[in-house]
C-alpha cells in the first residue's frame, strides 16, 4: 500500500495560546493548544517525516498543516520543513502545502511566504459578521470577523490560493443563501467547503464534549437542517455558478455520480488521510487522533510499513464492513457510502447501531440534487461542459418548462442536453 499523497501534520504552538475561544475548535483537531517546547517537532523527526514521505512519491505530494491554529507555531517554524523539503526533493518532484487557519495572525509576511511556496490556504469564515461572530470569539467575547476579513484582503493582495472553510452550525444553518452570496459576491470567493459541526455529548454537563456521546449540543447543525442548507445553495449555484464557483460537496457528488469518488467521506473505504503528531506518532486518520488508532512511531518503524499495516487496512475497510443494512439498501448509498464513520453514532429506524447522524440530511440533499447532477454527469460523458445545465435552471420553475412542450419520452430533451427527455427534464 503506497503512502497517501496527502498527509495531515498536526502542529502545536510553542510559547503561545490561541486568542480565540471557538466552541468547536476541538472538532477540527482533537489536540488541545498547549504551549511549550515539549510539543515542538524536533528537527530529527521532521527530517525523517519529510524524507520518508518524499521517498514514497516520485511525482507529487501534498502536506496539510492543521491542529487547532497552526500559525501559532510562528513563521520560522514553517521555514524548517521547507528547508527539509529542499534537502530531500528529487529532480522533477512537486511538493504542495496546504494550511487550515482562522486567519487572525496572518499579515504580509505570512502571505508572502504562502505565495512564494505555493501554499493552499483554507480560511475559516462562517458567513457575514453576525453569523461568523456567533461562535468565533476571543476570550473576551469579541468576534474575530474584522481580523479574518483583513486576512482575506491580505491573502488576495498577495494572490494566494484560498479556499473558504465554512463551519455549518446552529447559528448560520438557517441562512444558506446569505452565507453563499456573502462568499460569492462580497468576498468574490470561488472555492468553498461547508463543514457540518457536530458537538457530541452524553447529555450531562460534565464533560460537555465527548467522542462517545450519542447526543449533540444545541450549537450543532441538525441533520435535515444541513441537508436543506446544502440543497438551497445548490439551487442557487446550479442556476448561475457551475464552472465559476466550486463547492466541494457538489464536486464530490458529481464524482460519485460518474463512478469516481474523490472525497474520503463519500468513498466506500477510507484510510488515506493519516495524521502525524509532533513526536512522530502516526494515527489512522486526522479525525481519529486517539490512543486506539495509533499505528506506531515513524522514528521506530518506517512510515510506509505503518501505512501498509494490517491495522490500517482494517481501519479503512471497516468503513464499508460496518455499514448497517439500512445504508446498504439505501438508494443514494453510491453517493454517500455512509459518510464519515466518526458521525455514525445513532441507530437505524429498526434499531441497528452505526447510522450516520447526518443520514437524513444527506438523503434529502442527494435526492434533491439527483436529477440535476445526473444531467451534468450525462453532459460530461458526452464530452460537453457541466455548465450547460445552467440555462435549464434560470428560474426556480425552469425544471417544469420542458414538460409543457409536446415532446415524446424518448425524444431529445428540449433543454439541449442531448439526453432523452425521460432521463432529463421529463
N, C-alpha and C positions, 0 to 999 in steps of 0.2 A: 504494500500500500504506500503510494508516494506521499510525501508531506503535502498538506493543503497549501494552496498558493496564498491563502490569506490567514495570517496569524494575528490573534489579539494579544497585545502586550499590555498587561495591567501595570501602569506606572503609579507609584505612590509619591506624594510630595515629600520634600525634605525641609524641615525647619519652618513650615508654613501650614496654615489651616485654611480651608476654603471659607470665603467670606459669605457664601450663600448657605441658605438653610432649606434647600429644595426637599420637599416632602417625599419625593420618590427617587432620590439620587441612588438609593440602595438598589433599585430595580435595574438601573443601567450597569451597576457594578456592585457586587456584594462585598467589596472590600472597603472598609472604612478609611477615612483620610487621616492617617496617623503621621505626625511629624517625627523627624529624627532620621539620622543617617542609617540606622539599622534597617530601614525599608528602602534604601537606595541600592539599585542593582550594581554589583561590582563590575569592574572592567573585565575581569576574568569571565564572569557569567555572560555579560553582554557579548564578548568576543566569541564565546562558544555558541551562543544562540545564533548570532548573525552568520557565523561560519557554517554551522550545520544547516541552517535554512537555505543559504545561497548554494551550498553544495548540492542540495536536493533539487534545485530548479535551474536548468540551463538557460532559460529564456527570461521569464518574468516572475516576480514575486511581490506581493503587497504586504506591508506590515501595518497593522491597525493599532493605534495608540489610544487607550482609554483607561478608565479606572477612577471613578469619582471625577476629579478635574485634573487631567494630566498636565496642564500648563503650569500648575503649582510647582512642578519639578524645576521650572526655570529653563530659559533658552539654552544655557550652557549644557544642561543635561542632554538635550536633543542633538547637540553638535557631536556628542560622543558616538552614538550609533551611526551617524553619517560618516564619521571618520572610519568606523569599523567596516562599514559597507565598502568603502573605497579600498580597504586592505584585502577584502575577500572577493570583490567583484571580479568576474571573469569577462573577457572581451565580448561585447555584444549583449551582456546581461542587463536587463532593465529592472530597476528597483523603484517601487512606488510606495508612498507612505500615505496613510490617512490618519486623521485625529478627530476625536469627538470632544467638543469643548462647549462650555457655557458662554465663552467669549468675553467674559468680564475683564480678563487680563490682557487681551490682545491689543497690541499697539503697532506702530510702523515697523519696529524691529522684528516682532513676531511675523508679521505678514510678509515682510521682505524675505525672511527665512523660508516661509512656506512656499512662496513663489519660486525662489531660487532652487528649491529641492523638490518641486512638483508635488507638494502635499495636496491631497483632497481633504478639505475641512468640513466636518459635519457640525453645523452650528445649531445649538438648541434654541428654538424660538417657538413659543406656543400660541402665536397669534398676535392680534393687536394688544395695545398696552394693558387693558384691564383683564384680558384673558391670560396673557403671559405672566402678569404680576400676581395672579391669584395664588400661585404656589411657589414661584421662583422669586423668593425674597431673601434679603440678607438677615443676619442675626438680630438686627434692629427692627425688622419688619418692613424695610423699604424694598420696593420692587427693583429688579435688575434690568427692566426694559430699556432704559436710556443707554446703559452701558453696552447692552447687546446690540443696539442699533448703531452705536459708534463703532463697534467691532465689525458689523456688517459693512458699514461705509468704508472702513479701512481695508477690509478684505477686497472689496470691489475696486477700490482705488489701486490696489496692488495687483489686480487681475488674478486673484487666487480662485481656484475652482472650489465652489462651495455647494454643499447640499444642506437644505433646511431639514433639521430633525425636529419634528413636532410631536411632543408627547400629548396624547389624547386622553383627557381625564374629565372629571365631573364638571370642571369649570368651563371648558371650551367645547365639549362634545355636542352640545345643543346648538352650536353656531358654525356648522361646517362651511357654509358659503362665505361667511365673514372671514373665517380663517384662511380659506383658499384664496379669496380675492385679495386679501392683505398681502399674502406671499406673492401672488402673481402680479398684481397691479401696483401695489405700493413698493414692495421690495424688488420687483422685477425678477424674482427667483424663477429658475427653470428646472430645478431638481428638488424633489420633496419626498420625505418619508414621514408616514404617520404611524406612531408607535403607541399601541394601546397600553395604558398604565393600569396594572392590577396590583394592589397592595393587599396581600393575603393576611388574614388574621384568624385567630381562634375565636374571636368574639369577646375575649377577656381583655381588659385594658392593659394588662401586663403579661407577656410582651405584646405590643401593638402589632408589630410586623413579624411574620414568620413564613418560612418556606413550606410549612406543613399545615397551615390553616386551610380550611375548606370554605371560608367566607372571605369577602373583600371589604375594604373600608369604604366610607362614603365618598372619598376622593377618587375612587376608581371609576373607570368607564364601565357602563353596563354593556352586556353582550349585544343585545339588539340595538342599543344606542350606538355602539361602534359600527355595526352594520349599516345603520341609517346614515351615519356620518360619512362613511366611505361612499355609499350609494349616491348621496346628494352631491358630493364633489365629483364623482364620476359623471353624473348627468350634466354638470357644468362643463367638465373637461371634454367630453365626447362631442359637444356641440361646436367647440371653437379652438381647442388646445392640443389636439392629437398631433404629435410630432413637434410641438413647440414647448410644451411643458411635460416633464417626465415625473410621474408619480410611481414610486417603487411598487406599491400594491397592484397597480394597473399593469405595469410591465410584467410583473411576476404572473399575474392571471393570464395574460396573453401567452406567455411562455408555456404555461401548463396546458392551455387550450391547443397549443401547437405540439404538445407532447415533449416539451423541452423545459422542464423545471429549472429555474435559475436561482431560487432563493431557498435556503435550507429549511425554513419553517414550512414551506409548501412543497417539499420534496418527500418522496416515500421514506427515505432513510436520511440520516444526518451523520455528524461526527467529523465534519471538515472545518469547524470553526473553533479550534483549540485555543486555550489561553495559557500564557506563560507568566508566572509570577516573578517578582523581583529577585527571588533567591534561586531561580532555576526550576521550581516546581511546575510541572506541566499537568493541566487539567483537561478533561474531556471536552469541555465547552465553556465559552465565556459566560454562559448563564448557569454553569454548574461548578463554580469555584468553591467546592465544598469537599471535606475530607473523603467522602465516599467515592469521589470522582477524580482523585489524584492518581495519575498514571505513573509518576516517578519524577526523578530529577535529572535534567539533561547534563548535569555535571558528573553524574554517575552512570547513566545509560544514554546512549545516543538517541537524539530526538526521533530519528527515523524508526528505531526499534519500538519506542513508546507509541508512536502513531500507528504502527502496524500490529500492535499487541492484540491478543485475543480480547482483553478487557475493552479496548477502544472499539474494536469491530463489533463486539456485543452491544456497546453503548449505541452505536449508530443503527444497528439492526433492530434494536428494541423499540425504536420509534414505530417501525412497521408492525412488529410482532405484538405490541401491546395495544393495538387499536381495538376498541370494543366492537362488537357485532353491529351496533347502531351506526358506527362510522363506516365499517366495511360495506354496508349495504346502502350507503348514502349516495344520492345521485350526483353530488358535487365532490365526491371523495377525490377524484382526479385533480381537482383544483386546490384542494385543501390538505389532504393526507393527514388530517388530524392536527394541523398546525404544530406549534412547538410543544414538546412533552412537558415543559415546565408549567404550562397552563392547563394540563389535564388533571384537574383535581375535583371534578364533580361527577355525579353518576348519570347514566343514561336514563331515559324515561322508564325502562324496565328494571332499573336498579343496578346495572353493571357499572363498576367503577372505571375511571380512566377517560371520561368525556372531557373535552376541552371546555373551559369556562366560556370561551367566546364562540362556541359552536353555533348557537342560534344566530349570532350576528354575522358570522361568515357565511352561513347558509343563506341568510337574507341577501347578503351582498352578492354572492356568486349567482344566485338565482336571478337577481335584479339585472346584473350586467351581462348575463349569459348570451342573449340574442345579439347584442352589440359586439361583444368580444368574439363570438363565432363569425360574425360578418367580417370583422377585422382580420381574424385568422384566415378566412377564405380569401380575402384580398391579398394577404401576404403569400399564400400558397400559389396564387396566380402571378406572383412577381410584381404585384401592384403595391401601392402605398396604403398603410393602415389609415392615414389621414383622409382618404377618400370617403370615409364613413361620415365625415362632418356634415356635408350637405343634407344627409338624411335626418340629422338631429338639430337642425337650425332652430326649431322651437320645441317646447315640451310635447306638442301634439304631432311632431313630424313622423313619429313611428306609425301613426294611423293613416297618413296620407296615401301610401300605395294601395291600401285596402279599398279605397274609394274608386280606384280605376278598374276598368274591365280587363283584368289580367287572369290568365289561367294559372293554376297551381304550378304547372311545370314550365311556364313561360319565364323568361329572364325578368328579374325584379326591375320595376321602373326606376328604382333609385340609381341604377347604373353600376351596381356591384358586379354584374356578370353572373350572379348566383340565381338559381331557380327561386321564384317568388315564394314557394312554400318553405324554403330553407332560409329566407331572408326576412323581409317585412310581412310575409304572409302569416 
